[in-house]
């Protein structure tokens, strides 16, 4: 029989291929199991009249997914205790033999009640009970006892436990359903939210399904239809997810998303990949579930809450009242006459930090047709919208503006980024969620960066830029340029002056400029910093661009932001601000600065040096304090009897390494290789070579694994560095042996965004080589070793790591000290580096 059951279950997938999907397939699966289980139970001679077989949980709801647990409960009267084992063997063992996961329990009615009192999750699983076979009167006794103990007169305690259960689940799995790899069962908007709503509707109101909820007025017809579509879509995705791995799985991992998109017949459309179209639909459906379930629970809380307190009721303005700490639109007729109230209530919600009542949210969703071009150009509406952006420090009002649909109705361009997913490991949230997160981060910065924010004459432009900076995504081409074009029109509708529209477009067009510059360019290159200042020109624009850059990075995902990146951004901001504060944008005289440095160094009386201090390069001198230079000179003396002078220091947000050695081919490659062996990532490296061949390398590094500065074996690291630079350590084979256990095939998305750029325009005296690639251990060693093969001298390296993507930037010259200008050589270098970064692991 187990073989027959296995064959029937395998046939279900062919039904899926033939077009049966959604909940119909689940019911078919449940019916198949019903037939088999009832037949097994009936065939068992020991299954007497004192037993009842009950389906619970998902199986009880007739929502049995391909590899979900089959939840069964065998109810028995105490007199039947000795006859239980044969029944279990007859019913349960064949299910196990067929490869099913069976969650079974054996209980008396009294034990059920006791266990349900102690375990709320078990209690709600019993709400979905369904009689399969056996003694119907025993089952009825169980249902009556369950109802008396947990439903009749116990609705308020049930609601309190359900709300607490729901809150803890959202906290554990994240309130965002729009994460990179959503958990479609437990995340906000997933199956648990559907089940929680249906459980509560059944227990509190006695409503069996969505149709009954609509008939009772808890759902509008359109809401029920959208909810059912969302539910069915999630079922189809979960079905396919189970079949993909031939196991129970509710996490939509990155590598599964493309396969499911193809299985559901998605195509590349309108500049979006098929997988991005699929994920967008998924996120929209999860939002439908999340919004409707939250409105439902607000209603239930109100129904079971204390009676209204009229004393706290007051009108905030005509048409808008505060009742029971909720804002209400009190007159739909007035709303039709004054549609600006749609935006006014959100502005008041932000100002008073007060949520909007659930019935008013529903009214707003049903009144979106009132939002026309006249309202979009209304100055009063724009003022309310700006008040909302600037005052909504808790983000509740802006979240509600999005989820009611009013944000996209008021700014139609926003609809293109609603639930828009980006299929990469860099962006954790959908575009619309990221934009709202950016506004929230700007509010958080208003405390830390209050002095900068206070300098702004029009702070609403900053918050508007935060909301719209990615508005150009999903349209193909440069999203910065497309976004700048779009916000010019949006700004005109909102009544911004031509100067303000220019500023808004500037912020959107350049919202990545400071971040990319700080991560990838030499911040000691004063000529380049001067060009940055010339691009920005206005101190207020710089202040807004800096705050927007920080908020954007922090809102992208936890792996994108760290204190080291924050320090670089602040350093760039301060350097540009210093230039803009001058009456005339000009560079300081570097020769005077170097001359001053040499005087300070002599005052500190360094030990004798084999070369004159006058011969030390200006770039080197201007990169350190006089005390540091004197320390380098002292350490230089050690090279007379050793091959390496080494120092490691723990800084606030990174580890700082200093290495002095004699110049030799591939020195930086060897250093990077040894650091990779010791699980250390390089963020930045500066390389200075004195005229006598002494190399001074300073590196900013961080541990690749979670270890402290004290735990690092610095003695062994220094030993390996000495061995490597004296050609006594085989780095290539050691790295291969170390990395072999963690090698894996590249994900299906591959390394298709890998590229190598050679830039001779940005820096006056160096060629800049940029290597874009999926990160992997040992990559920096391979890249620097390749550059050493061409006898290319690296003067500075900056490594910007963003999730699994890395950008290695090198300031280099050829072995004659010149830029790399020969086209043939440039192409050979580019091709060699591309080979390194695309050959996988």
C-alpha positions in Angstrom: 0.0 0.0 0.0 2.9 2.4 0.7 4.1 1.9 -2.9 0.6 2.7 -4.2 0.4 5.9 -2.0 3.8 7.0 -3.2 2.8 6.5 -6.8 -0.4 8.5 -6.3 1.5 11.4 -4.7 4.0 11.5 -7.5 1.1 11.7 -9.9 0.1 15.0 -8.3 3.0 16.7 -9.9 1.8 15.7 -13.3 -1.5 17.3 -12.4 0.4 20.5 -11.6 2.1 20.3 -15.0 -1.3 19.9 -16.6 -2.5 23.1 -15.1 -4.0 22.2 -11.7 -2.5 24.6 -9.2 -3.2 26.7 -6.1 -5.5 25.4 -3.5 -7.2 22.9 -5.8 -4.0 20.9 -5.9 -3.8 21.0 -2.1 -7.4 19.7 -1.7 -6.6 16.9 -4.2 -3.5 15.9 -2.1 -5.6 16.0 1.1 -8.3 13.9 -0.5 -5.8 11.4 -1.7 -4.4 11.0 1.9 -8.0 10.9 3.3 -8.8 7.9 1.2 -5.7 6.1 2.1 -5.8 6.8 5.9 -9.5 6.1 6.3 -9.0 2.8 4.4 -6.1 1.9 6.7 -8.0 2.8 9.9 -11.1 0.9 8.8 -9.1 -2.2 7.9 -7.6 -2.3 11.5 -9.5 -4.8 13.6 -8.4 -3.0 16.9 -10.0 0.3 15.7 -13.0 0.0 17.9 -15.8 2.4 18.8 -13.8 4.2 21.4 -11.4 5.8 18.9 -11.6 8.8 16.5 -9.0 9.8 13.9 -8.8 13.6 13.5 -6.8 15.7 11.0 -5.4 18.9 12.4 -3.2 21.8 11.3 -2.7 22.2 7.5 -4.0 18.7 6.8 -7.1 19.6 8.8 -7.6 22.7 6.6 -7.2 20.5 3.5 -4.1 22.5 2.7 -1.6 19.7 2.4 1.6 20.8 0.5 3.7 18.2 -1.3 6.2 17.7 1.6 4.3 19.2 4.5 3.8 17.3 7.7 0.7 15.2 7.9 -0.8 16.2 11.3 -3.0 13.4 12.8 -4.5 13.0 16.3 -5.9 9.7 17.6 -8.5 10.4 20.2 -9.3 7.6 22.5 -11.5 6.8 25.5 -9.4 5.6 28.5 -10.8 2.0 28.2 -9.2 1.8 24.7 -5.6 2.5 25.8 -4.3 -1.0 25.4 -5.5 -1.1 21.7 -3.7 2.0 20.5 -0.4 0.5 19.3 -1.9 -1.8 16.6 -3.9 1.2 15.3 -0.8 3.4 15.1 1.1 0.7 13.3 -1.6 0.2 10.8 -2.3 3.9 10.1 1.1 5.7 10.7 3.7 3.2 9.5 2.6 3.0 5.9 2.7 6.8 5.7 6.3 6.8 6.9 7.1 4.1 4.4 5.7 6.3 1.7 8.1 9.0 2.7 5.7 11.3 4.5 6.5 13.3 7.6 3.8 12.5 10.1 3.1 14.7 13.1 0.9 12.4 15.2 -0.4 12.5 18.7 -2.5 10.1 20.9 -4.7 11.8 23.5 -7.9 11.6 25.4 -10.2 14.6 25.2 -9.1 15.7 28.6 -5.5 15.5 27.7 -6.2 17.6 24.6 -7.7 20.4 26.7 -4.8 20.4 29.2 -2.2 20.4 26.4 -4.0 23.2 24.5 -4.1 25.3 27.6 -0.3 25.1 27.9 0.6 25.4 24.2 -1.1 28.1 22.2 0.2 26.9 18.9 -1.2 23.4 19.6 -4.5 25.1 20.5 -4.8 27.0 17.2 -3.9 23.8 15.3 -6.9 22.2 16.8 -9.1 25.0 15.5 -8.6 23.3 12.1 -9.8 19.9 13.3 -11.5 17.6 10.8 -13.1 14.2 11.5 -11.6 11.4 9.4 -12.8 8.1 10.8 -13.9 6.3 13.9 -16.4 7.3 16.7 -18.3 10.5 15.7 -19.7 11.0 19.1 -16.2 11.0 20.6 -15.2 13.6 18.1 -18.3 15.7 18.9 -17.4 15.5 22.6 -14.0 16.8 21.8 -15.3 19.7 19.7 -17.9 20.6 22.4 -15.2 20.6 25.1 -12.8 22.6 23.0 -15.5 25.2 22.3 -16.5 25.6 25.9 -12.9 25.8 27.1 -11.4 28.1 24.5 -14.1 29.8 22.6 -17.4 30.5 24.5 -16.6 33.3 26.9 -12.9 33.2 26.0 -12.7 35.3 22.9 -10.7 38.2 24.4 -8.0 35.9 25.9 -7.8 34.1 22.6 -7.3 37.4 20.7 -4.6 38.6 23.2 -2.7 35.4 22.8 -3.0 35.5 19.0 -1.8 39.1 18.8 1.2 38.3 21.0 1.9 35.2 18.9 1.7 37.3 15.8 3.9 40.1 17.2 6.6 37.6 18.3 6.6 35.9 14.9 7.0 39.2 13.0 9.8 40.1 15.4 11.6 36.8 14.8 11.2 36.6 11.1 11.2 40.3 10.3 8.2 42.6 9.7 9.4 43.2 6.2 7.9 40.8 3.7 9.9 42.4 1.0 13.3 40.9 1.9 15.8 39.5 -0.6 14.9 35.9 0.3 11.4 36.0 1.8 10.1 33.3 4.2 6.7 32.8 2.6 5.2 31.1 5.6 6.3 33.2 8.6 7.2 36.6 7.1 4.7 39.4 7.2 2.2 38.7 4.4 2.9 35.0 4.4 0.8 31.9 5.2 0.8 32.4 8.9 -0.9 35.8 8.5 -3.6 34.2 6.4 -4.1 31.5 9.0 -4.0 33.9 11.9 -6.8 35.9 10.3 -8.9 32.9 9.5 -8.4 31.3 13.0 -9.4 34.6 14.6 -12.5 35.1 12.3 -13.6 31.5 13.2 -13.1 31.8 17.0 -14.2 35.4 17.5 -17.1 35.7 15.0 -17.8 32.1 14.0 -17.0 32.8 10.4 -15.8 29.8 8.4 -14.1 31.4 5.4 -13.5 34.5 3.4 -16.9 34.4 1.8 -18.5 34.5 5.2 -16.2 37.4 6.2 -17.4 39.3 3.2 -21.0 38.6 3.9 -20.5 39.8 7.5 -19.0 43.1 6.2 -15.4 42.4 7.3 -14.2 42.4 3.7 -15.4 44.2 0.7 -15.9 42.1 -2.4 -12.8 43.6 -4.1 -10.7 42.9 -1.0 -11.9 39.3 -0.8 -11.1 38.8 -4.5 -7.6 40.3 -4.2 -6.9 38.3 -1.0 -8.0 35.0 -2.7 -5.7 35.8 -5.7 -2.8 36.5 -3.3 -3.5 33.3 -1.3 -3.7 31.2 -4.5 -0.4 32.7 -5.8 1.4 31.9 -2.6 0.1 28.4 -2.7 1.4 27.9 -6.3 4.8 29.2 -5.2 5.0 27.0 -2.1 4.0 24.0 -4.1 6.8 24.5 -6.6 9.3 25.3 -3.9 8.6 21.9 -2.3 8.9 20.1 -5.6 12.2 21.8 -6.4 14.0 20.5 -3.4 11.8 17.4 -2.8 11.5 18.5 0.8 9.6 20.9 3.0 11.0 24.4 2.5 9.4 27.8 2.9 12.4 30.0 2.4 12.5 31.4 -1.2 16.3 31.3 -1.5 18.0 33.4 -4.2 18.9 30.3 -6.3 15.3 29.1 -6.3 13.8 32.3 -7.6 14.9 32.0 -11.2 13.7 28.3 -11.4 10.3 29.2 -10.0 9.9 32.2 -12.4 10.5 29.8 -15.3 8.2 27.2 -13.9 5.4 29.8 -13.6 6.2 30.9 -17.2 7.4 34.4 -16.5 9.2 36.3 -19.3 11.6 39.2 -19.5 9.4 42.3 -19.8 9.9 46.0 -20.0 13.5 46.0 -19.0 12.9 43.6 -16.1 14.2 40.0 -15.9 11.6 37.2 -15.7 12.7 36.6 -12.1 12.2 40.3 -11.2 8.7 40.2 -12.7 7.9 37.1 -10.6 9.3 38.5 -7.4 7.4 41.7 -8.0 4.1 39.8 -8.2 5.1 37.8 -5.1 5.8 41.0 -3.0 2.6 42.6 -4.2 0.5 39.6 -3.2 2.3 39.4 0.2 1.5 43.1 0.7 -2.1 42.4 0.0 -2.2 39.7 2.7 -0.3 41.9 5.1 -2.5 45.0 4.7 -5.8 43.1 4.8 -4.9 41.0 7.8 -3.7 44.1 9.7 -6.9 46.0 9.0 -8.8 42.9 10.1 -7.0 42.7 13.4 -7.5 46.4 14.0 -11.2 45.8 13.6 -11.2 42.9 16.0 -9.3 44.8 18.7 -11.9 47.5 18.4 -14.8 45.1 18.7 -13.4 43.4 21.8 -11.9 46.5 23.3 -13.4 48.8 25.9 -16.5 51.0 24.9 -15.6 54.3 23.2 -14.6 57.1 25.4 -16.3 60.2 24.1 -14.3 62.5 26.4 -11.2 62.1 24.3 -13.0 62.9 21.0 -12.1 66.1 19.3 -12.1 67.7 15.8 -8.6 68.5 14.5 -10.1 70.3 11.6 -13.3 70.1 9.6 -13.7 66.5 8.4 -11.0 65.0 10.6 -11.5 63.8 14.1 -9.4 62.2 16.8 -11.2 59.3 18.6 -9.7 56.6 20.8 -6.2 57.7 19.7 -7.0 57.1 16.1 -7.6 59.6 13.3 -10.9 59.4 11.4 -12.3 60.9 8.2 -15.8 61.5 9.4 -17.8 62.4 6.3 -17.3 60.6 2.9 -19.4 63.3 1.2 -17.1 66.1 2.5 -14.2 64.0 1.2 -15.6 64.1 -2.3 -15.9 67.9 -2.0 -12.5 68.3 -0.5 -10.2 65.5 -1.7 -7.2 67.3 -0.1 -8.4 65.8 3.1 -6.9 62.5 1.8 -3.4 64.0 2.3 -4.3 66.3 5.3 -5.1 63.3 7.5 -1.7 61.8 6.8 0.0 65.1 7.6 -1.9 65.2 10.9 -1.0 61.6 11.6 2.7 62.4 11.2 2.4 65.6 13.2 0.5 64.0 16.1 2.3 60.6 15.8 -1.2 59.0 15.8 -2.3 56.1 13.6 -5.2 56.4 11.1 -8.3 54.3 11.9 -8.7 51.1 9.9 -12.1 52.1 8.5 -10.6 55.4 7.3 -7.8 53.5 5.6 -10.4 51.4 3.8 -12.3 54.6 2.9 -9.1 56.1 1.4 -8.4 52.9 -0.6 -11.9 53.1 -2.0 -11.6 56.9 -2.8 -8.4 56.9 -4.9 -10.4 57.9 -7.9 -10.7 61.4 -6.3 -6.9 61.9 -6.8 -6.8 63.7 -10.1 -4.4 66.1 -11.8 -6.0 69.1 -10.0 -5.2 67.6 -6.6 -1.7 66.7 -7.7 -1.1 70.3 -8.5 -2.8 71.7 -5.4 -0.5 73.8 -3.3 -2.4 72.8 -0.1 -2.0 69.1 -1.0 1.7 69.6 -1.6 2.1 71.4 1.7 0.4 68.4 3.5 2.6 66.0 1.6 5.8 67.9 2.6 4.6 68.1 6.2 4.2 64.4 6.2 7.7 63.8 4.8 9.4 66.1 7.2 7.5 65.2 10.4 7.0 61.4 10.0 9.9 60.3 12.2 8.2 57.0 13.0 7.4 56.2 9.4 3.9 55.0 10.3 2.1 57.6 8.2 4.4 57.2 5.1 4.0 53.4 5.3 0.2 53.8 5.5 0.3 56.2 2.5 2.0 53.5 0.5 -0.2 50.6 1.6 -3.5 52.4 1.0 -2.3 53.1 -2.6 -2.5 56.9 -2.1 1.3 57.5 -2.6 1.2 56.0 -6.1 -2.1 57.8 -6.8 -0.6 61.1 -5.8 2.7 60.5 -7.5 1.9 58.2 -10.4 5.6 57.7 -11.3 6.0 55.8 -8.0 3.8 53.0 -9.2 6.6 51.7 -11.4 8.8 50.9 -8.3 6.1 49.5 -6.1 7.2 46.0 -5.0 10.0 46.2 -7.6 12.6 43.6 -6.8 16.3 43.7 -7.9 17.7 40.3 -8.5 21.1 40.7 -6.8 22.6 40.0 -3.5 23.1 43.8 -2.8 19.6 45.0 -2.4 17.8 43.5 0.6 14.5 45.3 0.1 12.2 46.1 -2.8 12.7 49.5 -4.3 9.6 51.1 -2.7 10.4 49.7 0.7 14.0 50.9 0.4 12.8 54.4 -0.5 10.7 54.5 2.6 13.6 53.1 4.7 15.8 56.0 3.3 13.3 58.6 4.6 13.3 56.8 7.9 17.1 56.9 8.0 17.1 60.6 7.2 14.9 61.2 10.3 17.4 59.1 12.4 20.2 61.2 11.1 18.4 64.4 12.1 19.6 63.8 15.6 23.2 62.7 14.9 23.7 65.2 12.2 21.5 68.0 13.6 24.1 70.6 12.9 24.3 69.8 9.2 20.5 69.5 8.9 20.1 72.9 10.6 22.0 74.6 7.7 19.4 73.6 5.2 16.9 76.3 4.1 14.6 73.8 2.4 14.8 70.5 4.3 11.7 69.2 2.6 13.8 68.9 -0.6 16.1 66.4 1.2 13.3 64.2 2.4 11.6 64.4 -1.1 14.9 63.3 -2.7 15.1 60.4 -0.1 11.7 59.3 -1.2 12.4 59.6 -5.0 16.1 59.0 -5.5 15.5 55.5 -7.1 12.3 56.5 -8.9 14.1 55.8 -12.3 14.7 52.1 -11.6 13.0 49.4 -13.6 12.9 51.6 -16.8 16.2 50.4 -18.4 19.4 52.5 -18.7 20.8 54.8 -16.0 18.3 55.0 -13.2 20.0 58.2 -11.9 19.5 60.0 -15.2 15.9 58.7 -15.7 15.1 59.6 -12.1 16.4 63.1 -12.6 14.1 63.6 -15.6 11.1 62.2 -13.7 11.6 64.3 -10.5 11.8 67.5 -12.6 8.2 66.9 -13.7 7.1 65.8 -10.2 8.7 68.9 -8.6 6.8 71.1 -11.1 3.5 69.5 -10.1 4.3 69.9 -6.4 4.9 73.6 -6.9 8.7 73.7 -6.4 10.5 76.7 -7.8 12.8 76.2 -10.8 15.8 76.4 -8.5 14.3 73.8 -6.1 13.5 71.5 -9.1 17.1 71.8 -10.2 18.4 70.9 -6.8 16.0 68.0 -6.5 17.1 66.7 -10.0 20.8 67.2 -8.9 20.3 65.1 -5.8 18.7 62.3 -7.7 21.2 62.4 -10.5 24.1 62.4 -8.1 22.8 60.3 -5.2 25.6 57.7 -5.7 28.4 60.2 -6.4 29.7 60.7 -2.9 29.5 57.0 -2.0 31.2 55.8 -5.1 33.9 58.5 -4.8 34.6 57.8 -1.1 34.8 54.0 -1.7 36.8 54.0 -5.0 38.9 57.2 -5.3 42.0 58.6 -3.6 40.8 61.2 -1.1 44.3 62.5 -0.9 44.2 63.6 -4.6 43.5 67.3 -4.0 43.1 68.0 -7.7 40.4 65.4 -7.9 38.7 66.7 -4.7 38.7 70.2 -6.3 36.9 68.7 -9.4 34.3 67.1 -7.0 33.8 70.5 -5.4 33.4 72.1 -8.8 30.7 69.5 -9.6 28.7 70.3 -6.5 29.5 74.0 -6.1 26.8 74.8 -3.4 27.4 74.0 0.3 23.6 73.3 0.8 23.6 70.8 -2.0 26.7 69.2 -0.6 25.0 68.9 2.9 21.9 67.3 1.4 23.9 65.0 -0.8 26.0 63.8 2.1 22.9 63.1 4.3 21.2 61.4 1.4 24.2 59.2 0.7 24.5 58.0 4.3 20.7 57.3 4.5 20.7 55.5 1.2 23.6 53.2 2.2 22.1 52.5 5.6 18.7 51.7 4.0 20.1 49.3 1.4 20.9 46.5 3.7 22.9 45.5 6.8 25.9 44.4 4.8 26.3 47.6 2.9 26.9 50.1 5.8 29.7 50.1 8.4 31.6 52.6 10.4 34.6 52.5 8.1 32.4 53.5 5.1 30.8 56.2 7.2 34.3 57.6 8.1 35.3 57.7 4.4 32.0 59.5 3.5 32.5 62.0 6.3 36.2 62.6 5.2 35.1 63.3 1.6 32.3 65.6 2.8 34.6 67.6 5.0 37.2 68.0 2.3 34.7 69.2 -0.3 33.1 71.5 2.3 36.5 73.1 3.1 37.0 74.0 -0.5 33.4 75.3 -0.9 33.8 77.5 2.2 36.7 79.3 0.6 36.1 82.6 -1.2 37.8 81.2 -4.2 37.9 77.5 -5.1 41.6 76.7 -5.3 44.0 74.1 -4.1 46.5 74.9 -1.3 50.1 75.0 -2.3 51.3 71.5 -1.8 55.0 72.5 -1.9 54.4 74.8 1.1 52.8 71.9 3.0 55.6 69.5 2.2 58.2 72.2 3.2 56.4 72.7 6.5 56.4 68.9 7.1 60.1 68.7 6.6 60.7 71.4 9.1 58.5 69.6 11.7 60.3 66.3 11.1 63.7 67.9 11.6 62.5 69.4 14.9 61.7 65.9 16.1 65.3 64.8 15.5 64.8 61.6 13.6 67.8 59.1 13.5 70.2 59.4 10.6 68.8 58.3 7.3 70.7 57.1 4.2 68.9 59.6 2.1 68.1 63.3 2.7 64.7 64.1 4.1 64.4 66.6 1.2 64.3 63.5 -1.1 61.2 62.0 0.5 58.2 62.3 -1.9 55.8 65.1 -1.2 52.8 62.8 -1.5 54.2 60.6 1.2 54.9 63.5 3.5 51.5 65.0 3.1 49.8 61.6 3.9 51.1 61.4 7.5 51.7 63.4 10.7 55.3 64.4 11.4 55.4 61.9 14.3 54.4 59.1 11.9 57.2 59.9 9.5 59.8 59.9 12.2 58.5 56.5 13.4 58.9 55.2 9.8 62.4 56.5 9.7 63.2 54.7 12.9 61.6 51.5 11.7 63.6 51.9 8.4 66.8 51.2 10.4 65.5 47.7 11.2 65.7 46.8 7.5 69.5 46.8 7.8 69.3 43.4 9.6 65.7 42.1 8.8 63.6 41.9 5.7 60.4 43.4 7.2 59.3 46.0 9.8 55.7 45.3 10.8 53.2 46.9 13.2 49.4 46.2 13.8 47.2 48.6 15.6 43.5 48.3 16.5 41.6 51.4 15.5 37.9 52.3 16.3 36.4 50.8 13.1 39.3 48.8 11.5 42.8 47.4 12.1 45.7 49.4 10.8 48.8 47.6 9.5 52.2 49.2 8.7 54.8 47.3 6.7 58.2 48.5 5.7 60.3 46.4 3.3 62.7 46.7 0.4 60.9 47.1 -3.0 60.6 43.9 -4.9 58.3 42.5 -7.7 54.7 41.6 -6.5 55.2 42.9 -3.0 51.6 43.9 -2.5 50.3 40.6 -4.0 52.3 38.7 -1.5 51.0 40.8 1.4 47.4 40.3 0.2 48.0 36.6 -0.2 49.3 36.2 3.4 46.4 38.3 4.7 43.9 36.0 2.9 45.6 33.0 4.5 45.0 34.6 7.9 41.3 35.4 7.2 41.9 39.1 6.9 40.1 41.4 4.4 41.8 44.5 2.9 39.7 47.6 2.6 42.4 50.1 1.7 46.1 50.1 0.9 48.5 53.0 0.4 51.9 52.2 -1.0 54.8 54.7 -1.0 58.3 54.1 -2.3 61.2 56.2 -1.1 64.1 57.0 -3.5 66.3 54.4 -1.8 63.9 51.6 -2.6 62.2 51.5 0.9 58.5 50.7 0.5 56.0 52.0 3.2 52.7 50.2 3.0 49.7 51.2 5.2 46.7 49.0 5.1 43.2 49.3 6.6 41.9 45.8 7.2 39.2 43.8 9.0 38.7 40.2 10.0 36.9 38.0 7.4 35.4 36.0 10.3 34.1 37.2 13.6 37.3 37.4 15.6 38.9 40.1 17.8 42.2 41.9 17.5 43.5 40.1 20.5 42.5 36.7 19.0 44.5 37.3 15.8 47.8 35.4 15.7 50.0 38.4 14.8 53.3 36.6 15.4 52.4 33.9 12.9 51.1 36.5 10.5 54.4 38.4 10.6 56.4 35.1 10.2 54.4 34.3 7.1 54.9 37.8 5.7 58.6 37.5 6.1 58.6 34.1 4.4 56.5 35.3 1.5 58.5 38.4 0.6 61.7 36.4 0.7 60.2 33.8 -1.6 60.1 31.1 1.0 56.3 30.6 1.1 54.2 29.1 -1.8 51.1 31.3 -1.6 49.3 29.9 -4.6 49.2 26.3 -3.4 48.6 27.3 0.2 45.6 29.4 -0.7 44.3 26.7 -3.0 44.6 24.1 -0.2 42.9 26.5 2.3 40.0 27.4 0.0 39.4 24.0 -1.5 36.9 22.9 1.2 34.7 26.0 0.6 34.9 26.1 -3.2 31.5 25.9 -4.8 30.0 26.4 -8.2 29.1 30.0 -9.0 25.4 30.7 -8.5 23.2 30.5 -11.6 23.2 34.3 -11.9 27.0 33.8 -12.3 29.5 36.6 -12.6 27.8 38.2 -15.5 28.3 41.7 -14.0 32.1 41.3 -13.8 34.0 44.0 -15.6 37.4 45.7 -15.7 37.9 49.4 -16.5 41.1 51.4 -17.1 40.7 55.1 -16.5 43.3 57.7 -17.5 41.0 60.8 -17.1 40.2 60.9 -13.4 43.7 61.2 -11.9 46.4 63.4 -13.2 49.3 61.2 -12.5 48.0 57.6 -12.3 45.9 55.2 -14.3 43.0 53.9 -12.3 42.1 50.2 -12.8 38.7 49.1 -11.5 37.8 45.4 -11.1 34.2 44.6 -10.5 33.5 41.0 -9.5 31.6 38.6 -7.3 33.7 38.4 -4.2 35.6 35.2 -3.2 38.4 34.4 -0.8 41.9 35.0 -2.3 40.5 37.2 -5.2 42.6 40.2 -4.2 45.8 38.1 -4.2 45.1 36.8 -7.7 44.3 40.3 -9.0 47.4 41.9 -7.5 49.6 39.0 -8.7 48.3 39.5 -12.2 49.2 43.2 -12.1 52.6 42.2 -10.8 53.1 40.0 -13.9 52.9 43.2 -16.0 55.4 45.0 -13.7 52.7 47.5 -12.8 53.4 49.5 -9.7 50.4 50.0 -7.4 50.4 53.2 -5.4 47.0 52.9 -3.8 44.3 50.2 -3.5 40.7 50.6 -2.3 38.4 47.7 -1.9 34.7 48.4 -1.7 32.8 45.3 -0.7 29.0 45.3 -1.0 27.4 42.0 0.0 29.0 39.4 -2.3 30.0 42.1 -4.8 33.4 43.7 -4.7 35.1 46.6 -6.5 38.9 46.6 -6.4 40.3 50.0 -7.4 44.1 50.5 -8.0 46.0 53.7 -8.7 48.9 52.4 -10.8 51.8 53.4 -13.1 53.8 51.2 -15.4 57.4 50.2 -14.7 58.7 53.5 -16.2 56.6 55.5 -13.8 54.1 56.6 -16.4 50.4 56.1 -17.0 49.3 53.1 -19.0 48.4 54.6 -22.4 49.3 51.9 -24.9 45.9 50.5 -26.2 47.3 47.1 -26.9 48.8 46.8 -23.4 45.6 48.1 -21.8 43.5 45.5 -23.6 45.9 42.7 -22.5 45.7 43.8 -18.9 41.9 44.0 -19.1 41.6 40.6 -20.6 44.0 39.0 -18.1 42.1 40.5 -15.1 38.7 39.4 -16.6 40.1 35.9 -16.9 41.0 36.0 -13.2 37.6 37.2 -12.0 35.3 35.1 -14.2 37.0 31.7 -14.0 35.0 30.9 -10.8 36.3 29.0 -7.8 
